[in-house]
């Protein structure tokens, strides 16, 4: 399939690039210092299929011999990731692109600020052939971006609550050591990354990781927005009792995690309150309800929503000599194992430093981003109607 990109500049001059790409999951936190485990991931999602001039394989075959369906393409999602579609899927994708262009055009023409839309001043860029997520992103960074920082948002990811995007950029800009090159917005699977890391690599490694956690002054934010009782987490609404209970359970789990306990120990070490707001800290520019957010080092480059130095992507991640991103694949597929190998060779601090990846945590026990899985938003009746419709098309 062709890849589409659309982007917008907000009022702060911060360029956010939304990449519409193949359906992607970015929640893989399985890292290992064992090269035997790494090798298995290096070839994931590699695509060697030939594509036609439109980047779409309709799936029709006019030859006499029947095509062999390999295990790799037996699954619908896997086939789409390899650029293989049915005729109906290809038609639906063309309709999707037309609708997306209209959405951007209508949002741009609408009077502002009476009508606000994230698609205002957005542009859809259609590539001539299939690139895959990684190379489509590379095209956007090389040809569509002119700001020093970029926010990458996959088409099936969304912010679940307000996030300190501007403050993260300030933290990166004001970092004298330039350690912070990438800041990932937390999702459910990596919300307690500190615990994931400790469970995999042991006490010695986790002690060193603890010393690498950053707490920039730019992320000491007032106004009662972030933290355990912040207004940001109260934006996480639940339409059903089950979802509400799941969110409440997640918060309770987080409060007992080492991710949160480590933060409370830091508060006590600097003489700050562990109550809501953490007021009275070292943030002289904040008068009340100051809350310090943390940046936890990660050894996985999550393709999930993240803010990154544009130059880091252009000059390092996509440097041809490193070969860390494959055509047709995702950035995290080969880049994350490369990070692990650097750590194995140079040690945790130095090996991680070349990549500069961190995850944002406001210690509320809530994640910032979620996956737009349409099935999760449907009622039982709606799911049944869709299933009947699919069954009817197959029988027809």
C-alpha positions in Angstrom: 0.0 0.0 0.0 1.0 3.6 -0.5 1.9 5.5 2.6 0.3 8.8 3.4 1.6 11.6 5.6 -0.1 14.7 6.9 1.4 17.3 9.3 0.6 20.6 11.0 2.4 23.4 12.8 0.8 24.5 16.0 0.8 28.1 17.4 4.2 27.4 19.2 5.9 26.7 15.9 6.3 23.0 16.9 6.0 20.8 13.9 3.9 17.6 14.5 3.9 15.0 11.7 1.1 12.5 11.7 2.0 9.5 9.7 -0.8 7.4 8.2 0.6 4.0 7.6 0.0 0.3 7.8 -1.7 -0.9 10.9 1.0 -1.1 13.5 1.5 -2.3 17.0 4.2 -0.5 19.0 3.9 -2.2 22.3 6.8 -4.6 22.4 8.9 -4.3 25.5 10.8 -7.5 25.2 14.4 -6.5 25.2 17.4 -8.7 25.9 21.1 -8.4 26.3 21.3 -11.9 24.6 22.2 -11.7 20.9 20.5 -15.0 20.3 17.2 -13.3 21.2 18.0 -10.2 19.2 18.6 -12.0 15.9 15.0 -13.3 15.9 13.7 -9.7 15.8 16.0 -8.4 13.1 14.2 -9.9 10.2 10.6 -9.2 11.5 8.3 -7.6 9.0 11.0 -7.4 6.3 9.4 -7.2 2.9 10.8 -8.7 -0.3 7.6 -8.6 -2.3 7.5 -6.8 -5.6 4.9 -4.0 -5.8 3.2 -2.6 -8.9 3.6 1.1 -9.9 0.8 2.2 -7.5 2.3 0.3 -4.5 -0.9 -1.9 -4.4 -1.0 -5.6 -5.1 -4.7 -6.3 -5.8 -4.3 -10.0 -5.1 -5.6 -11.1 -8.5 -3.7 -13.6 -10.5 -4.1 -14.2 -14.2 -1.7 -17.0 -14.5 -2.8 -20.6 -14.8 -0.9 -21.8 -11.7 -2.4 -21.1 -8.3 -0.3 -18.8 -6.1 1.2 -20.3 -3.0 -0.1 -18.7 0.2 2.7 -18.7 2.7 2.2 -18.5 6.4 3.5 -14.9 6.3 0.6 -13.8 4.2 -2.1 -16.0 5.5 -3.0 -13.4 8.1 -4.8 -10.3 6.8 -2.8 -7.9 8.9 0.5 -9.5 7.9 -0.5 -9.4 4.2 -1.3 -5.6 4.5 2.0 -4.9 6.2 3.7 -6.6 3.2 1.7 -4.4 0.7 -0.6 -7.2 -0.4 -4.3 -6.3 -0.6 -7.5 -7.6 -2.1 -9.4 -5.6 -4.7 -12.0 -4.5 -2.1 -9.2 -3.4 0.3 -7.5 -1.4 -2.5 -10.8 0.4 -3.3 -11.4 1.1 0.4 -7.9 2.6 0.7 -8.4 4.9 -2.3 -11.7 6.1 -0.7 -9.9 6.6 2.6 -7.3 8.8 0.9 -10.0 10.9 -0.8 -11.8 11.3 2.5 -8.6 12.3 4.3 -7.7 15.0 1.8 -11.2 16.4 2.1 -11.0 16.4 5.9 -7.7 18.4 5.7 -9.1 20.8 3.1 -12.3 21.5 5.0 -10.4 22.0 8.3 -8.0 24.5 6.7 -10.9 26.5 5.1 -12.9 26.6 8.3 -12.8 29.9 10.2 -10.3 29.8 13.1 -10.6 29.8 16.1 -14.4 29.3 15.8 -13.7 25.8 14.3 -10.7 23.9 15.7 -9.3 20.8 14.1 -6.0 18.9 14.4 -6.2 18.6 10.6 -6.0 22.4 10.1 -3.1 23.3 7.8 -2.4 19.6 7.3 -1.1 18.2 4.0 -1.5 14.7 2.6 1.6 13.5 0.8 1.1 10.4 -1.3 4.3 8.6 -2.3 4.7 7.1 -5.7 5.4 3.6 -4.4 5.1 1.6 -1.2 7.7 2.6 1.4 6.5 1.0 4.6 6.2 2.9 7.8 10.0 3.5 8.4 10.8 4.9 4.9 7.6 6.9 4.7 8.6 8.6 7.9 12.1 9.2 6.5 10.6 10.9 3.5 8.5 13.2 5.7 11.6 14.1 7.8 13.8 14.8 4.8 11.2 16.7 2.7 8.4 18.0 4.9 10.0 19.1 8.2 11.8 22.3 8.9 11.6 22.5 12.7 14.3 21.2 15.1 11.8 18.9 16.9 9.1 16.7 15.6 6.2 14.7 17.1 5.6 11.5 15.3 2.0 10.1 15.7 0.9 6.9 13.9 -2.5 7.0 12.4 -4.0 4.5 14.9 -2.6 6.2 18.0 -4.2 9.0 20.0 -3.6 11.1 23.1 -5.8 9.8 25.9 -5.4 12.9 28.0 -3.6 16.3 27.9 0.2 15.8 27.7 3.1 18.3 28.3 4.3 18.5 24.7 5.6 22.0 24.9 7.3 21.4 28.2 9.0 18.3 26.8 10.4 20.3 23.9 11.7 22.9 26.4 13.4 20.1 28.4 15.1 18.9 25.2 16.1 22.4 24.1 17.5 23.3 27.6 19.4 20.1 28.1 23.1 21.2 28.2 24.4 17.7 27.8 22.0 16.9 24.9 21.2 13.5 26.5 17.5 13.8 25.7 17.1 12.9 22.0 13.8 11.0 22.1 10.9 11.2 24.6 8.2 8.6 24.2 4.6 9.2 25.5 3.7 6.4 27.8 1.2 3.7 26.9 -0.3 0.9 28.9 2.3 -1.7 28.1 5.3 0.5 29.1 3.8 2.6 31.9 5.9 0.7 34.5 9.0 0.3 32.3 11.3 0.5 35.3 9.8 -2.7 36.6 10.0 -4.4 33.2 13.7 -3.5 33.0 14.4 -4.7 36.5 12.7 -8.0 35.9 14.9 -8.6 32.8 18.3 -7.4 33.8 18.6 -7.6 37.6 19.7 -5.5 40.5 23.0 -4.2 39.2 21.5 -3.0 36.0 18.4 -1.4 37.7 20.6 0.5 40.1 22.5 2.0 37.2 19.2 2.8 35.4 17.9 4.5 38.5 20.9 6.9 38.5 20.1 7.7 34.8 16.5 8.9 35.4 16.2 12.6 34.5 14.0 15.2 36.1 14.4 18.4 34.1 13.3 21.6 35.6 11.2 22.3 32.5 9.1 19.3 33.5 8.4 20.6 37.0 4.9 21.8 36.1 2.4 23.7 38.3 -1.4 24.3 38.1 -2.4 20.9 39.5 -2.4 19.4 35.9 -0.1 16.4 36.4 0.5 13.9 39.2 -1.7 11.5 41.3 -4.7 13.9 41.5 -3.9 16.0 38.5 -6.6 17.3 36.1 -4.9 15.6 33.2 -5.7 12.1 34.4 -9.3 13.1 35.2 -9.7 13.5 31.4 -9.5 9.7 31.2 -13.2 8.9 30.9 -14.7 5.4 30.7 -17.9 4.6 28.9 -18.4 1.3 30.7 -18.1 0.0 34.2 -15.6 -2.6 33.1 -13.2 -0.1 31.5 -13.5 2.2 34.6 -12.6 -0.7 36.8 -9.6 -1.6 34.6 -8.3 2.0 34.8 -8.8 2.0 38.6 -7.0 -1.3 38.9 -4.1 0.0 36.8 -3.6 3.0 39.1 -3.5 0.7 42.1 -1.0 -1.6 40.4 1.1 1.4 39.5 1.2 2.8 43.1 2.7 -0.5 44.2 5.3 -0.6 41.4 9.0 0.2 41.7 8.4 2.8 39.0 6.3 4.8 41.6 8.2 3.7 44.7 11.5 5.0 43.2 9.9 8.4 42.6 8.6 8.6 46.1 12.1 7.8 47.4 13.5 10.6 45.3 10.9 13.0 46.7 11.9 12.1 50.2 15.6 12.4 49.4 15.2 16.0 48.3 12.9 16.9 51.1 9.7 17.2 49.1 6.2 16.2 50.1 4.8 12.9 48.8 1.3 14.3 48.9 -0.7 15.5 45.9 1.0 18.4 44.1 4.5 17.9 45.6 4.4 21.6 46.3 7.3 23.6 47.7 10.0 21.9 45.5 12.9 23.4 43.7 10.8 25.0 41.0 11.1 28.6 41.9 9.0 29.6 39.0 6.0 27.7 40.2 4.0 29.0 43.2 1.7 26.1 44.0 1.0 22.6 43.0 4.3 22.0 41.4 4.8 18.4 40.2 8.0 17.0 38.9 7.7 14.6 35.9 10.4 12.0 35.2 12.2 10.7 32.1 13.0 7.0 32.5 15.7 5.7 30.1 14.5 2.9 27.8 16.3 0.4 25.7 13.5 0.2 23.2 12.7 2.7 20.5 8.9 2.7 20.6 7.2 3.8 17.3 4.3 4.9 19.5 3.8 8.6 19.8 7.1 10.3 20.5 8.9 13.7 20.4 12.4 13.6 18.9 15.2 15.8 17.6 14.7 16.1 13.9 18.5 15.9 13.4 18.7 12.7 15.4 16.3 11.0 13.0 17.9 12.4 9.9 21.6 12.1 10.7 21.7 9.1 13.0 18.6 6.8 12.8 18.3 7.1 9.0 22.0 7.3 8.3 22.5 4.7 5.4 25.8 3.4 6.8 24.1 2.2 10.0 21.3 0.3 8.2 19.0 0.5 11.3 15.7 0.9 9.3 14.6 -1.5 6.6 12.4 -0.7 3.7 8.8 -1.9 4.4 9.6 -2.3 8.1 9.1 -0.3 11.3 11.8 1.8 12.9 11.6 -0.1 16.2 12.2 -3.4 14.5 15.9 -3.0 13.8 16.8 0.1 15.9 15.9 -1.4 19.2 18.1 -4.5 18.8 20.9 -2.2 17.6 20.5 -0.3 20.9 20.8 -3.5 22.9 24.0 -4.4 21.0 25.5 -1.0 21.8 24.7 -1.5 25.5 26.3 -4.9 25.4 29.5 -3.5 23.9 29.8 -0.1 25.7 27.8 -0.6 28.9 24.4 0.7 29.9 25.2 4.4 30.3 27.4 4.9 27.2 25.5 2.5 25.0 22.2 4.2 25.8 23.6 7.6 25.4 24.0 7.3 21.6 20.3 6.8 21.3 19.0 9.0 24.1 15.6 7.4 24.5 13.4 8.2 27.5 9.8 7.6 28.5 7.7 10.3 30.1 5.9 9.6 33.4 3.8 12.0 35.5 3.3 9.5 38.3 -0.4 9.5 38.1 -0.7 5.9 37.2 -2.3 6.7 33.8 -0.8 6.4 30.4 -0.7 9.3 27.9 -1.5 7.5 24.6 -3.7 4.6 23.5 -4.4 2.5 20.4 -7.4 3.2 18.2 -8.7 -0.3 17.9 -12.2 0.1 16.6 -13.4 -3.2 18.0 -12.9 -2.0 21.5 -15.4 0.9 21.0 -18.2 -1.2 19.5 -21.2 -2.5 21.4 -22.2 -6.2 21.1 -25.0 -5.3 18.6 -22.6 -3.3 16.4 -20.1 -6.1 16.4 -22.8 -8.6 15.4 -24.0 -6.4 12.5 -20.4 -6.1 11.2 -19.9 -9.9 11.4 -23.1 -10.6 9.6 -22.2 -8.1 6.9 -18.8 -9.7 6.4 -20.4 -13.2 6.3 -22.9 -12.0 3.8 -20.2 -10.7 1.5 -18.3 -13.9 1.7 -21.3 -16.0 0.8 -22.2 -13.6 -2.0 
